[in-house]
Amino acid sequence: MSFPRSGSPRLDGERCVAAISPLSTCDACIAACPLDAWSLARYQPELDETACDGCGLCIAACPQEALSVEASVDVRRRRSGVFAMAACIRVAPSDAPGTIPCLHALGYRQILALRARGIAELHVRSAECEACPRGVALGESGGSTIDASVSRAAELCVARGERPPVLHWPDSREWKRLVDRSESFDGSASSRRGLWRRLAGGVALEGIVTADRARDTERLVAFSPAIDPARCEGCDICANLCPTGAIRPVNGDGDGDMAYVIEPGSCSGCNLCVDVCNVDAVSVVGWARARSTRVTLEARKCMSCDADFHVPEEREGVTLCPVCRRRPHQSPYHPIVLD
């Protein structure tokens, strides 16, 4: 089965965690691609554009929304409010508004982005996914269908008292009626890149997932990072590399203590923090109830090299900095380097 050619996805290297750190194990785009068009080269994903048919399944899979294509849902307005329409390329002309390569390219992050823009209703049409190579590949890779993505987004919204997104499957007659009785609305998605444009500040995650800003209240989140203070060495790598600020360092210059502040609602699930931690002190749990937490750090001076360092306050017996703890021996003498 062949498809009309769609535009190839673009990669934003500043958001892709595989490009941010060679220690990243993220291969979401590679695993999602039904044509093996993605591969890992030079420490970042590389696309074989001759193999790619622009299905967009990698876009829904990417935790960092680092991929985009020239496609958009059709945002429309009627008396009852604003809604969105999307049809897969097998049932609509490729140049028709709202035509996207594959409905399942709309992941829960994209659905949440619509909700953040005030759009709760999504009307979609597709051919039989079970008979489509893209649908078959999605099932084999364990990817989420659009139904599952909408359900996941709805659960997050309901947990915060937000109106959940609703998915409708109109037939061809009802679809035409929807178009005839509404008008195009450019206020929420004016460009062709529309929904899959890189969302500055993480609209999909911040606009909805963290709508409940009460810091002391547990809330349902898609991903929740945690630091084990009994194992953490205070190296700051997880906090410095976290692309969304879900783990961030607080230096303690003000009235507060030096600490790692963990904001579960900001976590994209990229797992970079887990990948870079060499003592397995960081973990990420999916689909959990969590609240903002702090891991308080204590400043110390290394008994071996006299360097300043910090560790979680729970680690009372630690007297050496991370470097000296890894050396085969410790010496009270400072090395002298001669030119």
Buried (B, 14 or more C-beta within 10 A) or exposed (E): EEBEEBBBBBBBEEBBBBBBBEBBEBBBBBBBBBBEBBBBEEEBBEBEEEEBBBBBBBBBBBBBBBBBBBBBBBBBBEEEEBBBBBBBBBBBEEEEBBBBBBBBBBBBBBBBBBBBBEBBBBBBBBBEBEEBBBBEBBEEEEBBBBEEBBBBBBBBBEBBEBEBBEBBEBEEEEBEEBBEEBEEBEEBBEEEBBBBBBBEEBBBBBBBBBBBEEEEEBBBBBBBBBBBBEBBBBBEBBBEBBBBBBBBBBEBEEEEBBBBBBBBBBBBBBBBBBBBBEEEBBBBBEEBEBBBBBBBBBEBEBEBBEEEBBBBBBBEEBBBBBEBBEEEEEEEEEEEEEE
